[in-house]
Amino acid sequence: MVKNVSVMNQSLPSVMLISLADGDWDGACARAGWQVKRAESPAEAQALLAAVFAVVVVGDWPHVATLRAQEVGATVPILHVVTDDRGTPDPLVDGMAHSPATAIATLGQWCPSQRAATLARLRHMFGASEIDALLTGLRRSLAEAIARSEASIEVAHRIAGIAGTLGFADVGAAWLRLAEGDMIALPAARRAALRAIAILDDG
């Protein structure tokens, strides 16, 4: 049975937490305006994938590859929270953190309401037609980039700049790593691009 914490407000963005460790995750997420849905087994996690905007894995949970094998889990953002000093994230995850507080900052880049707020502000400042044209260009650039076997530094720099400006902070961060020569970031960059394309196609 999936363990959901407290009374769930279905209107709030949700984060899946996979953890047997202590930590004030409920409080940290509540302060960010999110709710926590807990899972322990792969079956519980798979059942929740479609209902969350990100997954937080605390410690070394051995089933991340199982989640990635699911259609919904192929691109869902996964944040790995560790207590040691490892510096290179697993290619299957999209970011690393060391505590609930530092995790919240990273999770924010995947939160749909924060991205929507950024786009609304930009449309108000510069006009909807101008921003929508930039979004169309971003979608085209992302599709072209992931169709190639490898991304050039120039393309990665361009995508990183425009994506971050338009509220797709995760795309910007992942493609900036590629632009700086970190090819380990390629799987995460491709996942971020696919997520952004899906969001843009949904309007």
Secondary structure, 3 states (H helix, E strand, C coil): CCEECCCCCCCCCEEEEECCCCCCHHHHHHHHCCEEEEECCHHHHHHHHHHCCEEEEECCCCCHHHHHCCCHHHCCCEEEECCCCCCCCCCCCCEEECCHHHHHHHHHHHCHHHHHHHHHHHHHHHCHHHHHHHHHHHHHHHHHHHHCCCCCHHHHHHHHHHHHHCCCHHHHHHHHHHHCCCHHHHHHHHHHHHHHHHHHHHC
